[in-house]
C-alpha cells in the first residue's frame, strides 16, 4: 500500500513563501497535506562558497499519481534558483493514512 504514497521534500527561506506555495498545491489538489517545519538550519556549497541559511523544511504528502505533477508545479512556484525538490517513497504507511492520501486524488471527496 505504501508504494502508492509519495513524500516530497523542499525548503524555503521564509515561512510566508512556504505557506503560499503549500496553499496553492492544496488548492490545485496536487497534495493532500503540507507540513511546515520552521527553524531548520542548512549548510551547503553554493557557487564556490559554503553558505549557511535558516530555512523552513516542507513535507508534502501526495499520491503516486500526483507526484510528478506536484513536483513540476512546485518547481514553477518555488522562489529559489535551484530549489531542493525530492520525492521519497515511504517503506511503510499506516492503512487509514494511506487511504486518506489516495482518496484526495480522485477517490472519495468526503475527507477533502
C-alpha positions in Angstrom: 0.0 0.0 0.0 2.8 2.4 0.7 4.1 2.4 -2.9 1.1 4.5 -3.8 2.1 7.3 -1.4 4.9 9.9 -2.0 6.6 12.4 0.3 8.1 15.4 -1.4 10.7 17.4 0.5 11.6 21.1 -0.1 12.8 24.1 1.7 12.0 27.8 1.7 13.8 30.8 3.2 10.6 32.3 4.7 7.5 30.7 6.2 5.2 33.1 4.3 6.5 31.9 1.0 6.3 28.2 2.1 2.7 28.7 3.3 1.7 30.4 0.0 3.1 27.6 -2.1 1.6 24.8 0.1 -1.7 26.5 -0.1 -1.5 26.7 -3.9 -0.7 23.0 -4.1 -3.6 22.2 -1.9 -6.0 24.4 -3.9 -4.8 22.7 -7.1 -5.4 19.2 -5.4 -1.8 18.2 -6.0 -1.2 17.4 -2.4 -3.3 16.1 0.5 -1.2 17.7 3.2 1.8 20.0 3.6 3.7 20.3 6.9 5.9 23.4 7.5 8.8 23.0 9.9 10.4 26.4 10.7 13.8 26.8 12.2 15.9 24.3 10.3 19.5 25.3 9.6 21.1 24.4 6.2 24.7 24.4 5.3 25.5 23.9 1.7 28.0 24.7 -1.1 26.8 27.3 -3.5 28.7 29.0 -6.3 32.1 28.0 -4.8 31.4 29.0 -1.2 29.9 27.3 1.8 26.7 29.0 2.8 24.5 28.8 5.9 20.8 29.6 5.9 17.9 29.5 8.3 15.1 27.8 6.4 11.6 26.2 6.6 11.5 22.5 5.8 8.3 21.5 4.0 7.0 17.9 3.8 4.3 17.4 1.1 2.2 14.3 1.1 0.6 13.1 -2.2 -0.3 10.1 -4.2 2.0 8.3 -6.6 -0.3 9.5 -9.5 0.1 13.2 -8.5 3.8 13.3 -7.5 5.2 14.2 -10.9 2.6 17.0 -11.4 3.2 18.2 -7.9 7.0 18.4 -8.4 6.6 20.2 -11.7 4.2 22.8 -10.2 6.4 23.2 -7.1 9.4 24.0 -9.4 7.3 26.6 -11.1 6.2 28.2 -7.9 9.4 28.0 -5.9 11.4 31.2 -5.5 14.8 29.5 -5.3 17.1 29.5 -8.4 17.8 25.8 -7.7 15.1 24.5 -5.3 15.5 21.3 -3.3 12.7 19.1 -4.6 13.0 15.4 -3.7 10.4 12.6 -4.0 10.6 9.8 -1.4 8.7 6.6 -1.3 7.8 5.6 2.2 8.6 2.0 3.1 5.5 1.8 5.3 2.4 3.9 5.8 -0.5 3.3 8.1 -3.5 2.0 6.2 -6.0 4.7 7.2 -3.5 7.5 6.4 -2.5 6.0 3.1 -6.2 5.6 2.2 -6.8 9.3 3.0 -3.9 10.4 0.9 -5.1 8.3 -2.1 -8.7 9.5 -1.7 -7.8 13.1 -2.2 -6.6 12.4 -5.7 -9.7 11.2 -7.2 -11.4 8.8 -4.8 -13.8 9.9 -2.1 -14.3 13.6 -1.8 -15.6 13.2 1.7 -12.3 13.9 3.5 -11.1 16.8 1.3 
